[in-house]
Amino acid sequence: MEAAPVPDIEIYTRTWCPYCAKAKTLLRAKNLTWREVDITLDVERQEEMIARAGQRTVPQIFINGDHVGGYDDLARLNATGELDRRLGNTPTTLDKLYDVAVVGGGPAGLTAAMYAARKSLSTLLVAGDVGGQLGTTRDVANYPGCDLILGPDLVQRLFVQTQRYEIHQLIGERVTGVRIDGRTKILDLESGREVRTLTLIIASGVQKRRLGVPGEKEFTGHGVFYCSTCDGPLMQDKAVTIVGGGNSALEAAIELEAIASQVFLVAMEGLTGDGVLQDKVTANPRIHVWNRHTITAIHGSEHIEAVTVADVASGAEERLRCDGVFIEIGYMPNTDFVLDLLDTNERGEILVDRRCHTGVRGVFAAGDCTDVHDKQIVIAVAEGATAALSAFEYLVTQA
């Protein structure tokens, strides 16, 4: 059989773009190579990308000259098998019964998949992306064995380790529901396909909380952002509003102060982050803090033009002119697809015991989507290993 022609893949990127790193990890997992165009300091290349893609955000990906889009678009093509078809490859089939299916590609999920494969279990990894929240974290200074490492670099190390084992991967795919049929667990996928497995490990992590106000959905990705490190460079010399009062919001304000022309920080419950970060924010004259206020609407036509800010106590409203909104109000677990199956707490976190059992036979959970108290990378990794070993024990004793 004649080999498929080598595809011509171009990726427009910026320095420190976690979604660029995610895209390259996905392509690397498929043994693909690409040409990278770094537009960080190259105005001419930036204009070239905008003209070709019609977008200002990165990454922007082209395959054989055709515009694919950003990371989410690439992942969606991969999940449905369309990417393989475009590349002349045979899409992954899902007609077997797996020993273990792992949902989630963060530290817990990658570790669980690796440990399961090391036990010679047929293993499938289903993940919306590779890295999860760690993939959008800049500096990691508390991971054992690494004095200081970028989040995407640590993700890459974990992912490279998993590549040494036979792990089937569905990157870019999302699970929409789980059913139980005897000992078999059936995963319904967003693409319309399904996965059958004897054991299931849920390591689906968390996602950024949304405000749920008019204008948020319409401007998401076009002025409304959820990662200041990723999209802050788009706000050069522009006015920005940051929503939140915790550590992530305070860090975003400090970071964007050096980029934007003006920074508004809107904190509904006041500043609640670490004292050292509060001191830096309140001492900075370029950061204007609106304590005990909330945003009730985001306004604009083609681009964001203003936000409505309301006093929590009085309800009095005022409009702030700005060009971008960064929402940093915490996280919520990605557990909606199992809420009718598993016991969760009031936050939607899956209840687990010390061995990562969920209470449903053959179903385990690990990482930030569970009620484990401390949300740390090293704990997620340990929980992922524990869940895989518990799944192995279940399979051995139930055989």
C-alpha positions in Angstrom: 0.0 0.0 0.0 1.3 3.4 -0.9 2.1 5.6 2.0 0.0 8.7 2.5 1.8 11.9 1.5 3.4 13.9 4.3 1.0 16.8 5.1 2.2 20.4 5.1 1.2 21.8 8.5 1.8 25.4 9.5 1.1 26.8 13.0 1.2 30.5 13.9 2.2 30.9 17.6 3.3 33.3 20.2 5.9 32.8 23.0 4.2 31.4 26.0 0.9 30.4 24.4 -0.4 27.3 26.3 -2.9 26.5 23.6 -0.1 26.5 21.0 1.7 24.0 23.2 -1.5 21.9 23.4 -1.8 21.9 19.6 1.8 20.8 19.1 1.3 18.1 21.7 -1.7 16.7 19.9 0.2 16.7 16.5 3.3 15.2 18.1 1.0 12.4 19.5 0.1 11.6 15.9 3.8 11.6 14.8 3.3 14.7 12.7 5.7 17.5 12.0 5.0 21.2 11.3 6.4 24.6 10.5 6.1 27.1 13.3 5.7 30.8 12.6 6.3 32.8 15.8 4.5 36.1 15.5 5.4 37.4 19.0 7.6 40.2 17.8 6.9 40.1 14.1 4.3 42.6 13.1 4.5 41.6 9.4 3.8 37.9 10.3 1.0 39.0 12.6 -0.7 40.8 9.8 -0.1 37.8 7.5 -1.8 35.5 9.9 -4.8 37.9 10.3 -5.2 38.1 6.6 -5.0 34.4 6.1 -7.1 33.2 9.1 -9.3 36.2 9.8 -8.4 35.8 13.5 -6.1 37.5 15.9 -5.7 34.8 18.5 -3.2 32.0 18.4 -2.6 29.3 17.5 -3.9 29.4 13.9 -3.3 26.2 12.1 -3.2 25.4 8.3 -3.0 21.9 6.8 -2.0 21.7 3.1 -2.9 25.4 2.9 -6.4 25.0 4.2 -7.3 26.9 7.4 -8.2 24.6 10.3 -8.6 27.2 13.0 -7.3 27.2 16.6 -6.6 24.4 19.1 -10.3 23.6 19.8 -10.9 23.3 16.1 -8.0 20.9 15.6 -9.0 18.8 18.6 -12.6 18.6 17.3 -11.3 17.3 13.9 -9.2 14.8 15.7 -12.0 13.6 17.9 -14.4 13.0 15.0 -11.7 11.2 12.9 -11.9 14.0 10.3 -8.3 14.9 10.9 -7.1 11.4 10.1 -9.2 11.4 7.0 -7.6 14.7 5.9 -4.2 13.3 6.5 -5.0 10.1 4.6 -4.9 7.9 7.8 -7.4 5.4 9.1 -9.4 6.8 12.1 -9.2 5.0 15.4 -12.0 2.4 15.8 -13.8 1.9 19.0 -15.2 -1.6 18.5 -13.3 -3.4 21.4 -14.1 -3.8 25.1 -11.3 -2.0 27.0 -10.1 -3.0 30.4 -9.7 0.7 31.4 -11.0 3.9 30.0 -9.6 7.1 31.5 -11.5 10.4 31.1 -9.2 13.4 31.3 -5.8 14.4 30.0 -4.4 16.3 33.0 -1.8 15.1 35.5 -4.3 12.6 37.1 -5.5 11.3 33.8 -2.1 10.9 32.2 -0.7 9.1 35.2 -3.7 6.8 35.5 -3.4 5.8 31.8 0.3 5.2 32.2 -0.1 3.0 35.3 -3.0 1.1 33.8 -0.9 0.3 30.6 2.0 -0.7 32.8 -0.3 -3.4 34.3 -0.8 -4.7 30.7 -4.4 -3.5 30.7 -6.0 -2.4 27.4 -6.3 1.3 28.0 -8.1 4.2 26.3 -7.5 7.8 27.1 -10.4 10.2 26.3 -9.6 13.9 26.8 -10.8 17.2 25.6 -7.1 18.3 25.6 -3.7 17.3 26.9 -2.6 19.0 30.1 -5.9 20.4 31.6 -5.3 23.4 33.9 -1.6 22.5 34.2 -1.3 23.3 30.4 -2.3 26.9 31.0 -0.2 27.4 34.2 3.0 29.4 33.8 5.4 28.7 36.6 5.3 25.5 38.7 7.7 25.7 41.6 6.4 23.0 44.0 6.6 19.8 41.9 9.1 17.4 43.4 12.2 17.0 41.4 11.7 20.3 39.5 12.9 23.5 41.1 11.0 25.6 38.6 9.2 24.5 35.4 6.6 25.8 33.0 3.3 24.1 33.2 3.3 23.1 29.5 6.8 21.7 29.8 5.7 19.5 32.7 2.7 18.4 30.7 5.0 17.5 27.8 7.2 15.4 30.2 4.2 13.5 31.4 2.8 13.0 27.9 6.1 11.7 26.6 6.1 9.1 29.3 2.7 7.9 28.3 3.9 7.5 24.7 6.1 4.7 25.8 3.1 2.5 26.4 0.3 1.2 24.3 -2.4 3.7 25.1 -5.2 4.4 22.6 -6.0 8.1 22.6 -9.0 10.1 21.7 -7.7 13.7 22.2 -10.3 16.4 21.5 -13.2 14.1 22.4 -15.7 14.8 25.2 -17.8 12.4 27.2 -21.4 13.4 27.5 -22.8 10.5 29.5 -22.0 7.2 31.2 -24.3 4.1 31.3 -23.9 0.8 33.2 -24.7 -2.5 31.4 -23.9 -5.3 33.8 -20.1 -5.1 34.4 -19.6 -3.0 31.2 -19.5 0.8 31.4 -20.6 2.6 28.2 -19.3 6.1 27.5 -21.4 8.3 25.2 -19.1 10.7 23.2 -19.9 14.1 21.8 -19.1 12.9 18.3 -21.9 10.3 18.5 -19.7 7.3 19.1 -19.5 5.2 22.2 -16.8 3.4 24.2 -17.2 0.1 26.1 -15.0 -0.6 29.1 -14.8 -2.9 32.1 -13.5 -0.1 34.4 -13.7 3.7 34.3 -11.4 6.3 35.8 -12.8 9.8 35.8 -10.0 12.4 36.0 -11.9 15.1 34.1 -10.5 18.1 36.1 -12.1 21.5 36.4 -13.0 24.4 34.2 -13.1 28.2 34.6 -16.4 29.5 36.0 -18.5 31.7 33.8 -20.2 34.9 34.9 -23.5 34.1 33.1 -24.2 37.7 32.2 -25.5 39.2 28.9 -22.7 39.6 26.4 -20.3 37.0 27.9 -21.1 34.2 25.5 -21.3 36.5 22.5 -17.9 38.0 23.1 -16.0 34.9 24.3 -12.7 34.7 22.5 -13.4 38.2 21.0 -12.8 40.3 24.1 -14.0 38.0 26.9 -11.1 35.8 28.0 -10.5 33.3 30.8 -6.7 33.2 30.7 -4.8 36.4 31.2 -1.4 34.8 30.4 -2.7 33.4 27.2 -4.6 36.4 25.8 -3.1 39.3 27.8 -0.8 40.3 24.9 -3.9 41.1 22.8 -4.6 44.0 25.2 -1.5 46.0 24.6 -2.2 49.7 25.4 -5.9 48.9 25.9 -8.3 49.2 28.9 -9.2 45.9 30.6 -11.5 44.8 33.3 -10.7 41.8 35.5 -13.5 40.0 37.4 -12.6 38.3 40.7 -10.8 38.9 44.0 -8.9 35.7 44.6 -5.3 34.8 43.7 -5.9 34.2 40.0 -7.6 37.6 39.6 -4.9 39.5 41.6 -2.1 37.8 39.6 -4.0 38.7 36.4 -4.2 42.4 37.5 -0.5 42.5 38.2 0.4 40.8 34.9 -1.9 43.0 32.8 -0.8 46.2 34.5 2.4 46.0 32.5 0.5 45.5 29.2 -2.7 47.4 29.3 -3.3 51.2 29.4 -5.7 50.8 32.3 -6.8 48.0 34.6 -10.1 47.7 36.5 -10.5 45.0 39.1 -14.1 44.2 40.0 -14.3 42.0 43.1 -17.8 41.1 44.3 -16.7 39.8 47.7 -13.7 42.1 48.1 -10.1 41.0 47.8 -9.7 37.5 49.2 -6.3 36.4 47.7 -3.0 36.1 49.5 -2.0 39.2 51.5 1.2 39.8 49.5 -0.8 39.9 46.3 -3.4 42.2 47.8 -0.6 44.6 48.9 0.8 44.7 45.3 -2.5 45.4 43.8 -3.7 48.1 46.2 -0.3 49.8 46.1 -0.4 50.0 42.3 -2.0 53.3 41.1 -2.7 51.9 37.7 -5.0 49.2 39.1 -8.4 50.5 40.0 -10.2 48.2 42.5 -14.0 48.1 42.7 -14.7 46.3 45.9 -18.1 44.8 46.6 -19.2 45.3 43.0 -20.2 42.9 40.2 -20.5 43.0 36.5 -24.1 42.7 35.2 -23.6 43.1 31.4 -20.9 43.3 28.8 -21.6 45.7 25.9 -20.2 46.2 22.4 -20.9 45.7 18.6 -18.0 44.0 16.8 -15.8 44.4 19.8 -16.2 45.0 23.6 -16.8 48.6 24.4 -17.9 48.7 28.0 -19.2 46.8 31.0 -21.9 47.6 33.5 -20.7 47.5 37.1 -23.2 47.3 40.0 -22.7 48.0 43.7 -23.6 44.8 45.5 -25.2 46.6 48.4 -27.1 49.5 46.7 -27.5 48.1 43.2 -26.3 51.4 41.8 -24.8 50.9 38.3 -22.0 52.6 36.3 -20.5 51.9 32.9 -16.8 51.4 32.5 -15.2 51.7 29.1 -12.9 48.9 28.3 -11.7 46.8 25.4 -11.4 43.4 27.1 -12.7 41.4 30.1 -10.8 38.7 31.9 -12.9 36.5 34.1 -11.1 34.9 37.1 -13.8 33.7 39.5 -12.6 30.2 40.2 -13.3 26.8 38.9 -16.0 24.2 38.7 -15.5 20.4 38.3 -16.1 18.8 34.9 -18.6 16.2 36.3 -21.9 17.1 34.6 -21.8 13.8 32.6 -21.9 11.7 35.7 -24.0 13.7 38.1 -26.9 11.2 37.7 -24.6 8.2 38.2 -22.2 9.1 41.1 -22.5 10.8 44.5 -21.1 14.3 44.6 -20.9 17.1 47.1 -22.6 20.5 46.8 -19.9 21.7 44.5 -20.3 18.8 42.1 -17.1 17.1 43.1 -17.1 13.3 43.0 -17.0 11.6 46.5 -14.2 9.1 46.7 -12.5 7.0 49.4 -8.8 6.6 50.0 -8.6 4.1 47.1 -10.4 6.4 44.7 -13.6 4.3 44.7 -16.7 6.2 43.8 -19.3 3.8 45.3 -20.2 2.4 41.8 -18.4 -0.9 41.1 -15.6 -0.5 38.6 -15.8 3.3 38.5 -13.0 5.3 40.1 -12.2 9.0 40.2 -9.0 11.0 40.7 -7.7 14.6 40.7 -9.4 18.0 40.9 -12.8 16.7 39.9 -13.0 14.8 43.3 -13.6 16.0 46.8 -9.9 15.5 47.7 -9.2 18.6 49.9 -6.0 19.9 48.4 -5.9 20.6 44.7 -2.2 20.2 43.9 -0.4 18.7 40.9 1.5 16.2 43.0 -1.7 15.0 44.7 -3.5 14.6 41.3 -0.6 12.5 40.1 -0.7 10.3 43.2 -4.5 10.0 42.9 -4.2 9.0 39.3 -1.8 6.2 40.1 -4.0 5.0 43.0 -7.1 4.9 40.8 -5.3 2.8 38.1 -4.0 0.4 40.7 -7.5 0.1 42.2 -8.9 -0.6 38.8 -6.4 -3.3 38.3 -7.3 -4.9 41.6 -11.0 -4.7 40.7 -10.3 -6.5 37.4 -8.2 -9.2 39.0 -10.6 -9.9 41.8 -13.8 -9.8 39.7 -12.4 -12.0 36.9 
